[in-house]
Amino acid sequence: MVNHRKCEDFFHKYLQDLNLSPFATLRTMLHKMSVVSKATPRPDMIWWHGDVVTVGEISVDVTKYKTFLQKKLNETEKFVEEHVLLDLFKIHELDDICNISKLRDLSQAEDVLGNGILLDLRNSRFDNPQSAQLFLKMLQSGKLDIKLDTAGSIKFGKLAGLKWISDIDRALSETQSLCHTTQGPGVGRMTEQALQTPINTLNGSRNVIFENGEGTGAFRTGYHKGSFTTGQHKEILRLLPYRVFRLLYVLTHIVRPIELTALFNLLIPPDNRQATVEAYRERIWASYGRAWSPPLLSENLQRFMQRGMGVKMSARPYRHFAIAVQRHYSATNYGRYETDSKAQLFAMAADLMAGHTSEVAEMHYARTDNNVLNSSTLKAAYIRVCKDWHTFLGFSTSRDD
């Protein structure tokens, strides 16, 4: 009883809330740390049974997943032709008209503020000859009930125009999910993707380049989740399959200038137009006049996976899924526990693409330290990892593959 009374007196004297004693401060810190610890999501467990991988409570048959991606790409191309291009062009026709497969990345003289592979906004206008060619056909054929009023201003039919804007949003959502799933096993975070820009801006370089040697486009970024605290940025290259890049190019370079005109005509009041222009200039992922947020990008992916595979897989579990698949199959895991230096280089490139610094990869994934690599060597490793991922999924990296 005496000891109990002494303990009770101590608790009342030193461990009450708002007490300035060191014991009370320590108690408060322990309590807050416990709350944070309990609220932190636990890592998902990964289980394999044949070709079926289970991430937490989500199971995906990888064979069926690869078939789904192939089917979804075909469906998206058909949807874009019928509902966005309005049956005026086939995608392969635009391929030749725009010489998409023969694009060249910007030279040093061209790589200036306002320019990019997807858009050239050095003159602050969205117009380009390829987009003008599509719009002329739309006008001549009476698509979207487009008319010229007596003052020569363009007028879109309200119902047809609004449906077209909605169809662009759907097509871009599908394309974004295809970009996310096919660019490589180490996908970027949605925080990174929401900031991706088609042109060079005052805040940073364009995030889409054309990889001349591979005949397709790629996402380029130096962002990872510790960038803002460490100040360290490592350039990551994620190569797209050519057909996926072609969809992105068509929707951005050819369709976006006309979409912007329709938005101003039907939805965006004059007071909000400058914000819309900035969103469409500085963000790859934007529709309905607004840039997409990281949660919206994650919701797009979840909807994509749920419709195609019947699983609610948003951005976080998808990262675990993609990395698990890359490490499971011999075509993409590069013998992670072997000592061959070239295999280790590819394994390290896959880790960096997933947003892990070398220190994190060595600490968590049982890798040994590597010598400092020059940028050209690491770039070649990124390209190899992406091409192996494309092959694994059944996609061609370039048009000629």
Stockholm file with secondary structure:
# STOCKHOLM 1.0

chainA/1-401         MVNHRKCEDFFHKYLQDLNLSPFATLRTMLHKMSVVSKATPRPDMIWWHGDVVTVGEISVDVTKYKTFLQKKLNETEKFVEEHVLLDLFKIHELDDICNISKLRDLSQAEDVLGNGILLDLRNSRFDNPQSAQLFLKMLQSGKLDIKLDTAGSIKFGKLAGLKWISDIDRALSETQSLCHTTQGPGVGRMTEQALQTPINTLNGSRNVIFENGEGTGAFRTGYHKGSFTTGQHKEILRLLPYRVFRLLYVLTHIVRPIELTALFNLLIPPDNRQATVEAYRERIWASYGRAWSPPLLSENLQRFMQRGMGVKMSARPYRHFAIAVQRHYSATNYGRYETDSKAQLFAMAADLMAGHTSEVAEMHYARTDNNVLNSSTLKAAYIRVCKDWHTFLGFSTSRDD
#=GR chainA/1-401 SS CHHHHHHHHHHHHHSSTTCCSHHHHHHHHHHHHHHHHHHSCCCCCEEEETTEEEETTEEEEHHHHHHHHHHHHHHHHHHIIIIISTTSCCHHHHHHHHTGGGCCCCCTTTCCTTBCSSCBCTTSCCCCHHHHHHHHHHHHHTGGGCEECTTSCEECCHHHHHHHHHHHHHHHHHHHHHHHHHSCSSCCCHHHHHTCCSSCBTTBCCSEEEETTTTEEEEEECCCTTHHHHCCCCCEEEECCHHHHHHHHIIIIIIHHHHHHHHHHHTCCGGGHHHHHHHHHHCSSEETTEECCHHHHHHHHHHHHHHHHSCCCCHHHHHHHHHHHHHHSHHHHCCTTCCCHHHHHHHHHHHHHTTCCHHHHHHHSCCCCCCCCCHHHHHHHHHHHHHHHHHHHTCCSSTTC
#=GC SS_cons         CHHHHHHHHHHHHHSSTTCCSHHHHHHHHHHHHHHHHHHSCCCCCEEEETTEEEETTEEEEHHHHHHHHHHHHHHHHHHIIIIISTTSCCHHHHHHHHTGGGCCCCCTTTCCTTBCSSCBCTTSCCCCHHHHHHHHHHHHHTGGGCEECTTSCEECCHHHHHHHHHHHHHHHHHHHHHHHHHSCSSCCCHHHHHTCCSSCBTTBCCSEEEETTTTEEEEEECCCTTHHHHCCCCCEEEECCHHHHHHHHIIIIIIHHHHHHHHHHHTCCGGGHHHHHHHHHHCSSEETTEECCHHHHHHHHHHHHHHHHSCCCCHHHHHHHHHHHHHHSHHHHCCTTCCCHHHHHHHHHHHHHTTCCHHHHHHHSCCCCCCCCCHHHHHHHHHHHHHHHHHHHTCCSSTTC
//
